[in-house]
Amino acid sequence: MLGNDAPVASVVGEIVPDREFYDYASKYDSTSTSEPVIPAKLTKAESKAIREMAVAAFKACDCAGLGACGLS
């Protein structure tokens, strides 16, 4: 998310973890094989819906500037 009065959501990305949960080791361990998938493998409609929800959440929380959202 980027913006103040008219925030814009970036492309939707996905992390494919190398274990059941994307935990500290999955993210930072040098032997981790977790992979980012950008853009995420979604339909255009799914991606649009997620980006719209992200903008709505950003506005509802009165955020500004730069923000990152994570859904699980």
PyMOL Python script that loads the backbone (N, CA, C, O; Angstrom):
from pymol import cmd

cmd.read_pdbstr("""\
ATOM      1  N   MET A   1       0.841  -1.168   0.000  1.00  0.00           N
ATOM      2  CA  MET A   1       0.000   0.000   0.000  1.00  0.00           C
ATOM      3  C   MET A   1       0.884   1.227   0.000  1.00  0.00           C
ATOM      4  O   MET A   1       1.909   1.281   0.680  1.00  0.00           O
ATOM      5  N   LEU A   2       0.465   2.208  -0.776  1.00  0.00           N
ATOM      6  CA  LEU A   2       1.196   3.454  -0.832  1.00  0.00           C
ATOM      7  C   LEU A   2       0.208   4.585  -1.045  1.00  0.00           C
ATOM      8  O   LEU A   2      -0.607   4.544  -1.966  1.00  0.00           O
ATOM      9  N   GLY A   3       0.282   5.585  -0.198  1.00  0.00           N
ATOM     10  CA  GLY A   3      -0.570   6.744  -0.391  1.00  0.00           C
ATOM     11  C   GLY A   3      -1.123   7.300   0.893  1.00  0.00           C
ATOM     12  O   GLY A   3      -0.940   6.740   1.974  1.00  0.00           O
ATOM     13  N   ASN A   4      -1.816   8.431   0.746  1.00  0.00           N
ATOM     14  CA  ASN A   4      -2.459   9.080   1.881  1.00  0.00           C
ATOM     15  C   ASN A   4      -3.960   9.164   1.622  1.00  0.00           C
ATOM     16  O   ASN A   4      -4.709   8.295   2.067  1.00  0.00           O
ATOM     17  N   ASP A   5      -4.406  10.189   0.916  1.00  0.00           N
ATOM     18  CA  ASP A   5      -5.836  10.356   0.652  1.00  0.00           C
ATOM     19  C   ASP A   5      -6.365   9.372  -0.391  1.00  0.00           C
ATOM     20  O   ASP A   5      -7.538   9.000  -0.349  1.00  0.00           O
ATOM     21  N   ALA A   6      -5.525   8.953  -1.313  1.00  0.00           N
ATOM     22  CA  ALA A   6      -5.935   8.020  -2.372  1.00  0.00           C
ATOM     23  C   ALA A   6      -4.906   6.890  -2.472  1.00  0.00           C
ATOM     24  O   ALA A   6      -4.137   6.834  -3.431  1.00  0.00           O
ATOM     25  N   PRO A   7      -4.892   5.979  -1.472  1.00  0.00           N
ATOM     26  CA  PRO A   7      -3.878   4.919  -1.465  1.00  0.00           C
ATOM     27  C   PRO A   7      -4.047   3.945  -2.641  1.00  0.00           C
ATOM     28  O   PRO A   7      -5.148   3.733  -3.149  1.00  0.00           O
ATOM     29  N   VAL A   8      -2.933   3.374  -3.043  1.00  0.00           N
ATOM     30  CA  VAL A   8      -2.906   2.422  -4.149  1.00  0.00           C
ATOM     31  C   VAL A   8      -2.276   1.124  -3.656  1.00  0.00           C
ATOM     32  O   VAL A   8      -1.247   1.141  -2.981  1.00  0.00           O
ATOM     33  N   ALA A   9      -2.893   0.010  -3.996  1.00  0.00           N
ATOM     34  CA  ALA A   9      -2.358  -1.296  -3.628  1.00  0.00           C
ATOM     35  C   ALA A   9      -1.448  -1.800  -4.739  1.00  0.00           C
ATOM     36  O   ALA A   9      -1.767  -1.672  -5.921  1.00  0.00           O
ATOM     37  N   SER A  10      -0.329  -2.366  -4.358  1.00  0.00           N
ATOM     38  CA  SER A  10       0.594  -2.931  -5.338  1.00  0.00           C
ATOM     39  C   SER A  10       0.082  -4.291  -5.813  1.00  0.00           C
ATOM     40  O   SER A  10      -0.965  -4.763  -5.370  1.00  0.00           O
ATOM     41  N   VAL A  11       0.823  -4.900  -6.704  1.00  0.00           N
ATOM     42  CA  VAL A  11       0.484  -6.227  -7.197  1.00  0.00           C
ATOM     43  C   VAL A  11       0.455  -7.208  -6.018  1.00  0.00           C
ATOM     44  O   VAL A  11       1.202  -7.043  -5.053  1.00  0.00           O
ATOM     45  N   VAL A  12      -0.397  -8.216  -6.098  1.00  0.00           N
ATOM     46  CA  VAL A  12      -0.525  -9.210  -5.026  1.00  0.00           C
ATOM     47  C   VAL A  12       0.596 -10.227  -5.161  1.00  0.00           C
ATOM     48  O   VAL A  12       0.838 -10.761  -6.244  1.00  0.00           O
ATOM     49  N   GLY A  13       1.274 -10.488  -4.060  1.00  0.00           N
ATOM     50  CA  GLY A  13       2.344 -11.478  -4.025  1.00  0.00           C
ATOM     51  C   GLY A  13       1.997 -12.600  -3.061  1.00  0.00           C
ATOM     52  O   GLY A  13       1.057 -12.495  -2.274  1.00  0.00           O
ATOM     53  N   GLU A  14       2.762 -13.662  -3.135  1.00  0.00           N
ATOM     54  CA  GLU A  14       2.526 -14.837  -2.286  1.00  0.00           C
ATOM     55  C   GLU A  14       3.874 -15.396  -1.860  1.00  0.00           C
ATOM     56  O   GLU A  14       4.834 -15.363  -2.630  1.00  0.00           O
ATOM     57  N   ILE A  15       3.950 -15.909  -0.638  1.00  0.00           N
ATOM     58  CA  ILE A  15       5.130 -16.622  -0.173  1.00  0.00           C
ATOM     59  C   ILE A  15       4.764 -18.098  -0.097  1.00  0.00           C
ATOM     60  O   ILE A  15       3.795 -18.463   0.569  1.00  0.00           O
ATOM     61  N   VAL A  16       5.527 -18.948  -0.772  1.00  0.00           N
ATOM     62  CA  VAL A  16       5.333 -20.394  -0.688  1.00  0.00           C
ATOM     63  C   VAL A  16       6.371 -20.900   0.315  1.00  0.00           C
ATOM     64  O   VAL A  16       7.556 -20.987  -0.007  1.00  0.00           O
ATOM     65  N   PRO A  17       5.921 -21.239   1.548  1.00  0.00           N
ATOM     66  CA  PRO A  17       6.869 -21.627   2.596  1.00  0.00           C
ATOM     67  C   PRO A  17       7.459 -23.013   2.350  1.00  0.00           C
ATOM     68  O   PRO A  17       6.870 -23.850   1.666  1.00  0.00           O
ATOM     69  N   ASP A  18       8.625 -23.227   2.922  1.00  0.00           N
ATOM     70  CA  ASP A  18       9.291 -24.517   2.785  1.00  0.00           C
ATOM     71  C   ASP A  18       8.915 -25.487   3.908  1.00  0.00           C
ATOM     72  O   ASP A  18       9.481 -26.576   4.010  1.00  0.00           O
ATOM     73  N   ARG A  19       7.985 -25.096   4.724  1.00  0.00           N
ATOM     74  CA  ARG A  19       7.495 -25.948   5.816  1.00  0.00           C
ATOM     75  C   ARG A  19       6.037 -25.599   6.084  1.00  0.00           C
ATOM     76  O   ARG A  19       5.466 -24.767   5.379  1.00  0.00           O
ATOM     77  N   GLU A  20       5.434 -26.209   7.075  1.00  0.00           N
ATOM     78  CA  GLU A  20       4.003 -26.015   7.302  1.00  0.00           C
ATOM     79  C   GLU A  20       3.641 -24.551   7.563  1.00  0.00           C
ATOM     80  O   GLU A  20       2.627 -24.065   7.061  1.00  0.00           O
ATOM     81  N   PHE A  21       4.463 -23.847   8.347  1.00  0.00           N
ATOM     82  CA  PHE A  21       4.193 -22.455   8.675  1.00  0.00           C
ATOM     83  C   PHE A  21       5.353 -21.587   8.198  1.00  0.00           C
ATOM     84  O   PHE A  21       6.509 -22.006   8.247  1.00  0.00           O
ATOM     85  N   TYR A  22       5.045 -20.388   7.741  1.00  0.00           N
ATOM     86  CA  TYR A  22       6.084 -19.431   7.357  1.00  0.00           C
ATOM     87  C   TYR A  22       6.539 -18.746   8.628  1.00  0.00           C
ATOM     88  O   TYR A  22       5.988 -17.719   9.025  1.00  0.00           O
ATOM     89  N   ASP A  23       7.547 -19.320   9.265  1.00  0.00           N
ATOM     90  CA  ASP A  23       8.025 -18.821  10.542  1.00  0.00           C
ATOM     91  C   ASP A  23       9.369 -18.106  10.378  1.00  0.00           C
ATOM     92  O   ASP A  23       9.829 -17.872   9.260  1.00  0.00           O
ATOM     93  N   TYR A  24       9.974 -17.771  11.483  1.00  0.00           N
ATOM     94  CA  TYR A  24      11.240 -17.041  11.466  1.00  0.00           C
ATOM     95  C   TYR A  24      12.289 -17.787  10.640  1.00  0.00           C
ATOM     96  O   TYR A  24      12.969 -17.190   9.805  1.00  0.00           O
ATOM     97  N   ALA A  25      12.413 -19.095  10.878  1.00  0.00           N
ATOM     98  CA  ALA A  25      13.414 -19.882  10.153  1.00  0.00           C
ATOM     99  C   ALA A  25      13.115 -19.916   8.661  1.00  0.00           C
ATOM    100  O   ALA A  25      14.031 -19.832   7.842  1.00  0.00           O
ATOM    101  N   SER A  26      11.834 -20.039   8.300  1.00  0.00           N
ATOM    102  CA  SER A  26      11.464 -20.041   6.882  1.00  0.00           C
ATOM    103  C   SER A  26      11.883 -18.749   6.203  1.00  0.00           C
ATOM    104  O   SER A  26      12.266 -18.742   5.033  1.00  0.00           O
ATOM    105  N   LYS A  27      11.806 -17.663   6.946  1.00  0.00           N
ATOM    106  CA  LYS A  27      12.114 -16.361   6.363  1.00  0.00           C
ATOM    107  C   LYS A  27      13.613 -16.054   6.358  1.00  0.00           C
ATOM    108  O   LYS A  27      14.134 -15.528   5.375  1.00  0.00           O
ATOM    109  N   TYR A  28      14.310 -16.379   7.453  1.00  0.00           N
ATOM    110  CA  TYR A  28      15.684 -15.911   7.614  1.00  0.00           C
ATOM    111  C   TYR A  28      16.775 -16.973   7.528  1.00  0.00           C
ATOM    112  O   TYR A  28      17.937 -16.622   7.321  1.00  0.00           O
ATOM    113  N   ASP A  29      16.455 -18.246   7.678  1.00  0.00           N
ATOM    114  CA  ASP A  29      17.472 -19.300   7.645  1.00  0.00           C
ATOM    115  C   ASP A  29      18.076 -19.389   6.244  1.00  0.00           C
ATOM    116  O   ASP A  29      17.349 -19.442   5.252  1.00  0.00           O
ATOM    117  N   SER A  30      19.376 -19.404   6.168  1.00  0.00           N
ATOM    118  CA  SER A  30      20.048 -19.424   4.861  1.00  0.00           C
ATOM    119  C   SER A  30      19.782 -20.712   4.086  1.00  0.00           C
ATOM    120  O   SER A  30      20.012 -20.759   2.878  1.00  0.00           O
ATOM    121  N   THR A  31      19.302 -21.752   4.758  1.00  0.00           N
ATOM    122  CA  THR A  31      18.999 -23.005   4.052  1.00  0.00           C
ATOM    123  C   THR A  31      17.522 -23.088   3.646  1.00  0.00           C
ATOM    124  O   THR A  31      17.098 -24.083   3.056  1.00  0.00           O
ATOM    125  N   SER A  32      16.754 -22.070   3.953  1.00  0.00           N
ATOM    126  CA  SER A  32      15.332 -22.060   3.613  1.00  0.00           C
ATOM    127  C   SER A  32      15.133 -22.064   2.103  1.00  0.00           C
ATOM    128  O   SER A  32      15.878 -21.431   1.354  1.00  0.00           O
ATOM    129  N   THR A  33      14.112 -22.792   1.680  1.00  0.00           N
ATOM    130  CA  THR A  33      13.780 -22.824   0.251  1.00  0.00           C
ATOM    131  C   THR A  33      12.414 -22.177  -0.004  1.00  0.00           C
ATOM    132  O   THR A  33      11.802 -22.406  -1.048  1.00  0.00           O
ATOM    133  N   SER A  34      11.938 -21.366   0.953  1.00  0.00           N
ATOM    134  CA  SER A  34      10.692 -20.621   0.749  1.00  0.00           C
ATOM    135  C   SER A  34      10.871 -19.718  -0.464  1.00  0.00           C
ATOM    136  O   SER A  34      11.951 -19.171  -0.686  1.00  0.00           O
ATOM    137  N   GLU A  35       9.795 -19.565  -1.254  1.00  0.00           N
ATOM    138  CA  GLU A  35       9.900 -18.775  -2.478  1.00  0.00           C
ATOM    139  C   GLU A  35       8.792 -17.740  -2.584  1.00  0.00           C
ATOM    140  O   GLU A  35       7.626 -18.045  -2.335  1.00  0.00           O
ATOM    141  N   PRO A  36       9.152 -16.519  -2.954  1.00  0.00           N
ATOM    142  CA  PRO A  36       8.120 -15.523  -3.250  1.00  0.00           C
ATOM    143  C   PRO A  36       7.586 -15.752  -4.665  1.00  0.00           C
ATOM    144  O   PRO A  36       8.346 -16.068  -5.580  1.00  0.00           O
ATOM    145  N   VAL A  37       6.284 -15.590  -4.832  1.00  0.00           N
ATOM    146  CA  VAL A  37       5.655 -15.697  -6.144  1.00  0.00           C
ATOM    147  C   VAL A  37       4.989 -14.347  -6.407  1.00  0.00           C
ATOM    148  O   VAL A  37       3.976 -14.014  -5.791  1.00  0.00           O
ATOM    149  N   ILE A  38       5.572 -13.570  -7.336  1.00  0.00           N
ATOM    150  CA  ILE A  38       5.073 -12.226  -7.620  1.00  0.00           C
ATOM    151  C   ILE A  38       4.991 -12.058  -9.125  1.00  0.00           C
ATOM    152  O   ILE A  38       6.014 -12.101  -9.809  1.00  0.00           O
ATOM    153  N   PRO A  39       3.806 -11.870  -9.642  1.00  0.00           N
ATOM    154  CA  PRO A  39       2.518 -11.783  -8.952  1.00  0.00           C
ATOM    155  C   PRO A  39       2.031 -13.167  -8.518  1.00  0.00           C
ATOM    156  O   PRO A  39       2.447 -14.187  -9.067  1.00  0.00           O
ATOM    157  N   ALA A  40       1.150 -13.182  -7.529  1.00  0.00           N
ATOM    158  CA  ALA A  40       0.576 -14.435  -7.044  1.00  0.00           C
ATOM    159  C   ALA A  40      -0.248 -15.084  -8.150  1.00  0.00           C
ATOM    160  O   ALA A  40      -0.761 -14.410  -9.043  1.00  0.00           O
ATOM    161  N   LYS A  41      -0.362 -16.395  -8.070  1.00  0.00           N
ATOM    162  CA  LYS A  41      -1.119 -17.139  -9.084  1.00  0.00           C
ATOM    163  C   LYS A  41      -2.615 -17.036  -8.777  1.00  0.00           C
ATOM    164  O   LYS A  41      -3.206 -17.937  -8.182  1.00  0.00           O
ATOM    165  N   LEU A  42      -3.209 -15.921  -9.194  1.00  0.00           N
ATOM    166  CA  LEU A  42      -4.617 -15.630  -8.956  1.00  0.00           C
ATOM    167  C   LEU A  42      -5.251 -15.167 -10.258  1.00  0.00           C
ATOM    168  O   LEU A  42      -4.559 -14.740 -11.182  1.00  0.00           O
ATOM    169  N   THR A  43      -6.569 -15.255 -10.321  1.00  0.00           N
ATOM    170  CA  THR A  43      -7.260 -14.690 -11.474  1.00  0.00           C
ATOM    171  C   THR A  43      -7.235 -13.172 -11.340  1.00  0.00           C
ATOM    172  O   THR A  43      -6.962 -12.642 -10.263  1.00  0.00           O
ATOM    173  N   LYS A  44      -7.519 -12.481 -12.431  1.00  0.00           N
ATOM    174  CA  LYS A  44      -7.575 -11.020 -12.378  1.00  0.00           C
ATOM    175  C   LYS A  44      -8.636 -10.559 -11.397  1.00  0.00           C
ATOM    176  O   LYS A  44      -8.438  -9.577 -10.682  1.00  0.00           O
ATOM    177  N   ALA A  45      -9.768 -11.265 -11.356  1.00  0.00           N
ATOM    178  CA  ALA A  45     -10.858 -10.904 -10.441  1.00  0.00           C
ATOM    179  C   ALA A  45     -10.427 -11.082  -8.984  1.00  0.00           C
ATOM    180  O   ALA A  45     -10.719 -10.231  -8.144  1.00  0.00           O
ATOM    181  N   GLU A  46      -9.737 -12.177  -8.682  1.00  0.00           N
ATOM    182  CA  GLU A  46      -9.271 -12.409  -7.314  1.00  0.00           C
ATOM    183  C   GLU A  46      -8.260 -11.344  -6.898  1.00  0.00           C
ATOM    184  O   GLU A  46      -8.329 -10.810  -5.791  1.00  0.00           O
ATOM    185  N   SER A  47      -7.329 -11.042  -7.788  1.00  0.00           N
ATOM    186  CA  SER A  47      -6.323 -10.027  -7.494  1.00  0.00           C
ATOM    187  C   SER A  47      -6.975  -8.667  -7.268  1.00  0.00           C
ATOM    188  O   SER A  47      -6.598  -7.943  -6.346  1.00  0.00           O
ATOM    189  N   LYS A  48      -7.945  -8.319  -8.098  1.00  0.00           N
ATOM    190  CA  LYS A  48      -8.646  -7.046  -7.955  1.00  0.00           C
ATOM    191  C   LYS A  48      -9.370  -6.975  -6.617  1.00  0.00           C
ATOM    192  O   LYS A  48      -9.315  -5.952  -5.934  1.00  0.00           O
ATOM    193  N   ALA A  49     -10.053  -8.062  -6.237  1.00  0.00           N
ATOM    194  CA  ALA A  49     -10.791  -8.095  -4.970  1.00  0.00           C
ATOM    195  C   ALA A  49      -9.845  -7.934  -3.782  1.00  0.00           C
ATOM    196  O   ALA A  49     -10.155  -7.203  -2.841  1.00  0.00           O
ATOM    197  N   ILE A  50      -8.713  -8.600  -3.815  1.00  0.00           N
ATOM    198  CA  ILE A  50      -7.742  -8.511  -2.720  1.00  0.00           C
ATOM    199  C   ILE A  50      -7.188  -7.100  -2.613  1.00  0.00           C
ATOM    200  O   ILE A  50      -7.059  -6.564  -1.513  1.00  0.00           O
ATOM    201  N   ARG A  51      -6.860  -6.495  -3.750  1.00  0.00           N
ATOM    202  CA  ARG A  51      -6.329  -5.127  -3.741  1.00  0.00           C
ATOM    203  C   ARG A  51      -7.374  -4.143  -3.217  1.00  0.00           C
ATOM    204  O   ARG A  51      -7.035  -3.212  -2.486  1.00  0.00           O
ATOM    205  N   GLU A  52      -8.648  -4.343  -3.586  1.00  0.00           N
ATOM    206  CA  GLU A  52      -9.711  -3.467  -3.082  1.00  0.00           C
ATOM    207  C   GLU A  52      -9.873  -3.618  -1.566  1.00  0.00           C
ATOM    208  O   GLU A  52     -10.062  -2.629  -0.858  1.00  0.00           O
ATOM    209  N   MET A  53      -9.799  -4.864  -1.069  1.00  0.00           N
ATOM    210  CA  MET A  53      -9.897  -5.087   0.379  1.00  0.00           C
ATOM    211  C   MET A  53      -8.714  -4.449   1.107  1.00  0.00           C
ATOM    212  O   MET A  53      -8.880  -3.903   2.198  1.00  0.00           O
ATOM    213  N   ALA A  54      -7.531  -4.514   0.513  1.00  0.00           N
ATOM    214  CA  ALA A  54      -6.349  -3.916   1.130  1.00  0.00           C
ATOM    215  C   ALA A  54      -6.503  -2.399   1.240  1.00  0.00           C
ATOM    216  O   ALA A  54      -6.163  -1.810   2.266  1.00  0.00           O
ATOM    217  N   VAL A  55      -7.014  -1.773   0.184  1.00  0.00           N
ATOM    218  CA  VAL A  55      -7.247  -0.326   0.212  1.00  0.00           C
ATOM    219  C   VAL A  55      -8.284   0.013   1.283  1.00  0.00           C
ATOM    220  O   VAL A  55      -8.107   0.973   2.034  1.00  0.00           O
ATOM    221  N   ALA A  56      -9.362  -0.765   1.357  1.00  0.00           N
ATOM    222  CA  ALA A  56     -10.407  -0.518   2.358  1.00  0.00           C
ATOM    223  C   ALA A  56      -9.852  -0.658   3.774  1.00  0.00           C
ATOM    224  O   ALA A  56     -10.170   0.157   4.640  1.00  0.00           O
ATOM    225  N   ALA A  57      -9.035  -1.671   4.024  1.00  0.00           N
ATOM    226  CA  ALA A  57      -8.449  -1.870   5.355  1.00  0.00           C
ATOM    227  C   ALA A  57      -7.489  -0.737   5.696  1.00  0.00           C
ATOM    228  O   ALA A  57      -7.472  -0.257   6.829  1.00  0.00           O
ATOM    229  N   PHE A  58      -6.693  -0.309   4.723  1.00  0.00           N
ATOM    230  CA  PHE A  58      -5.747   0.783   4.906  1.00  0.00           C
ATOM    231  C   PHE A  58      -6.483   2.053   5.317  1.00  0.00           C
ATOM    232  O   PHE A  58      -6.068   2.756   6.238  1.00  0.00           O
ATOM    233  N   LYS A  59      -7.588   2.338   4.614  1.00  0.00           N
ATOM    234  CA  LYS A  59      -8.386   3.521   4.928  1.00  0.00           C
ATOM    235  C   LYS A  59      -9.085   3.373   6.277  1.00  0.00           C
ATOM    236  O   LYS A  59      -9.126   4.328   7.053  1.00  0.00           O
ATOM    237  N   ALA A  60      -9.634   2.195   6.569  1.00  0.00           N
ATOM    238  CA  ALA A  60     -10.356   1.969   7.823  1.00  0.00           C
ATOM    239  C   ALA A  60      -9.453   2.154   9.042  1.00  0.00           C
ATOM    240  O   ALA A  60      -9.900   2.585  10.104  1.00  0.00           O
ATOM    241  N   CYS A  61      -8.182   1.822   8.868  1.00  0.00           N
ATOM    242  CA  CYS A  61      -7.207   1.971   9.963  1.00  0.00           C
ATOM    243  C   CYS A  61      -6.560   3.349   9.970  1.00  0.00           C
ATOM    244  O   CYS A  61      -5.671   3.624  10.776  1.00  0.00           O
ATOM    245  N   ASP A  62      -7.013   4.212   9.062  1.00  0.00           N
ATOM    246  CA  ASP A  62      -6.492   5.576   8.949  1.00  0.00           C
ATOM    247  C   ASP A  62      -4.975   5.589   8.748  1.00  0.00           C
ATOM    248  O   ASP A  62      -4.261   6.406   9.329  1.00  0.00           O
ATOM    249  N   CYS A  63      -4.507   4.667   7.914  1.00  0.00           N
ATOM    250  CA  CYS A  63      -3.079   4.587   7.628  1.00  0.00           C
ATOM    251  C   CYS A  63      -2.690   5.653   6.608  1.00  0.00           C
ATOM    252  O   CYS A  63      -3.542   6.225   5.928  1.00  0.00           O
ATOM    253  N   ALA A  64      -1.411   5.904   6.517  1.00  0.00           N
ATOM    254  CA  ALA A  64      -0.873   6.859   5.553  1.00  0.00           C
ATOM    255  C   ALA A  64       0.547   6.465   5.210  1.00  0.00           C
ATOM    256  O   ALA A  64       1.232   5.810   5.995  1.00  0.00           O
ATOM    257  N   GLY A  65       0.978   6.868   4.035  1.00  0.00           N
ATOM    258  CA  GLY A  65       2.351   6.601   3.637  1.00  0.00           C
ATOM    259  C   GLY A  65       2.501   5.237   3.011  1.00  0.00           C
ATOM    260  O   GLY A  65       1.918   4.969   1.960  1.00  0.00           O
ATOM    261  N   LEU A  66       3.273   4.369   3.638  1.00  0.00           N
ATOM    262  CA  LEU A  66       3.576   3.037   3.125  1.00  0.00           C
ATOM    263  C   LEU A  66       3.110   2.002   4.121  1.00  0.00           C
ATOM    264  O   LEU A  66       3.356   2.136   5.320  1.00  0.00           O
ATOM    265  N   GLY A  67       2.447   0.981   3.644  1.00  0.00           N
ATOM    266  CA  GLY A  67       1.980  -0.086   4.516  1.00  0.00           C
ATOM    267  C   GLY A  67       2.057  -1.420   3.812  1.00  0.00           C
ATOM    268  O   GLY A  67       2.015  -1.479   2.583  1.00  0.00           O
ATOM    269  N   ALA A  68       2.169  -2.489   4.574  1.00  0.00           N
ATOM    270  CA  ALA A  68       2.200  -3.839   4.023  1.00  0.00           C
ATOM    271  C   ALA A  68       1.124  -4.661   4.712  1.00  0.00           C
ATOM    272  O   ALA A  68       0.932  -4.569   5.925  1.00  0.00           O
ATOM    273  N   CYS A  69       0.430  -5.457   3.928  1.00  0.00           N
ATOM    274  CA  CYS A  69      -0.623  -6.314   4.464  1.00  0.00           C
ATOM    275  C   CYS A  69      -0.238  -7.770   4.254  1.00  0.00           C
ATOM    276  O   CYS A  69       0.403  -8.115   3.261  1.00  0.00           O
ATOM    277  N   GLY A  70      -0.619  -8.591   5.161  1.00  0.00           N
ATOM    278  CA  GLY A  70      -0.412 -10.025   5.015  1.00  0.00           C
ATOM    279  C   GLY A  70      -1.678 -10.770   5.383  1.00  0.00           C
ATOM    280  O   GLY A  70      -2.263 -10.533   6.440  1.00  0.00           O
ATOM    281  N   LEU A  71      -2.089 -11.642   4.535  1.00  0.00           N
ATOM    282  CA  LEU A  71      -3.277 -12.467   4.788  1.00  0.00           C
ATOM    283  C   LEU A  71      -2.840 -13.902   4.856  1.00  0.00           C
ATOM    284  O   LEU A  71      -1.957 -14.323   4.107  1.00  0.00           O
ATOM    285  N   SER A  72      -3.439 -14.653   5.734  1.00  0.00           N
ATOM    286  CA  SER A  72      -3.115 -16.067   5.762  1.00  0.00           C
ATOM    287  C   SER A  72      -4.362 -16.898   5.782  1.00  0.00           C
ATOM    288  O   SER A  72      -4.286 -18.126   5.807  1.00  0.00           O
TER     289      SER A  72
END
""", "prot")
cmd.dss("prot")
cmd.show_as("cartoon", "prot")
cmd.util.cbc("prot")
cmd.orient("prot")
